[in-house]
Amino acid sequence: MATQEKTKTVLDQAQEVLEKGSQFEIRNFIHSLYPAETAHILEALDYQQRESIWKVIPPNVMGEILVRVHTEVGQSLLAITDRNDLIKAAENLESDEMVDLLHVLPEPLLSQVMESIGMHERNRMETALAFDDHTAGGLMSMDVMTIRSDVTLDVVLRYLRQRGQMPSSTDSLIVVDRSDIVKGILSVEALLTHSGETKVSSLMDKRPETISYQMPAHDVAILFEQRDLVSAPVVKENGKLLGRITIDDVVDVIREEADHSIMSMAGLDEEQDMFAPIGVSAKRRAVWLGVNLFTAFLASWVIGLFEATLKEIVALAVLMPIVASMGGIAGSQTLTLVVRGLALRQISSANAGRLLLKELAVGSLNGVVWAVVVASIGGIWFQSMSLGLLLGAAMVINLVCAALAGASIPVILDKMGIDPALAGGVLLTTVTDVIGFMAFLGLATIFLL
């Protein structure tokens, strides 16, 4: 709560400073913020306000901001950035952040930035750009500190003093041989708390947690969470060191995945600009609205099949939304649970069957309990116990089917390579609406006419 209040206060302050329009006040305010805070503010402002703030940001900070904003916001900022300032911005970034920036730079800016850095650094960047963004290779930093196992701690300390600085989030040093094959890691704690005459080989962890450069970024995040890692070396298949991943990189992955899950449920992209032009935003949302319209027509078509029944018993039109609504809610609960389980790699072929049976049991139990409730209310409301019983029976059928759909749809979509968070909700709504209307109106047609 305190963090939310602080963020809101910063946004309010930004709006107040912008309303005053003083370049001096805007500059002082922005210079008092961390790059991540400035990035957050820029995402919450419209184009004109962004430009007012971007003008006062020094080039040495621009790069850190550009790698933190969403892609569309970053593109709008790049369009108003001087090329020389952009080159200076890239020069001040760490290797992993520079790679992130290079991924979003259009030509010819990308070529100009690459030409401005040294040959050695350029080769490193070209190697890093070859990795998929969503893998450990695309996530890693190439700023690593390596040592040999046959030296003493005194030698390591002298080496560190000579360097003068260490890469950020360095909790351990990577031990490699002459071929850069990872042999272990030496924690900074061990380095500082043992005798200088001690050799690295006697203190290093000989079975370090290494990460393949091909590992998906999502799995990297899970590994860091499960093993309480702060950093980990990234290696090739033969164990040769490529770089390292640190906890701040993993936090970025977690945030991106959370954004993706929330936005996908509405058919939106997490990289979209909140203040994109009205026409652009409307066009994007129209596609998803069209998909939902199709499912709505499908449900209406099912209702149309029972037009004669509805004309005879008008009360059915009043009660049938209850069945569809309850099924939708029950199915969404199961769907959310399964999508989360898939995301955390907690569901596999080994336990999917047991989970399905469990959800069917839950759906059946809730169906019976709420069937009694709605049957009683419906019977009293319309003074027809037969109508109430049919409503209750349809409720049981729909809640059981909702549990089945909610558990199976995301698993099937995941096996097909389709994002369950994106398509699962629409399919589930279609199933619960169609089955709910079909069950209620079908039973009424059979038993009440």
Beta strands, then each sheet from edge to edge (+ up, - down):
strand 1: 146-147
strand 2: 172-176
strand 3: 182-187
strand 4: 211-212
strand 5: 231-235
strand 6: 241-246
sheet 1: 1+ 2+ 3-
sheet 2: 4+ 5+ 6-
end
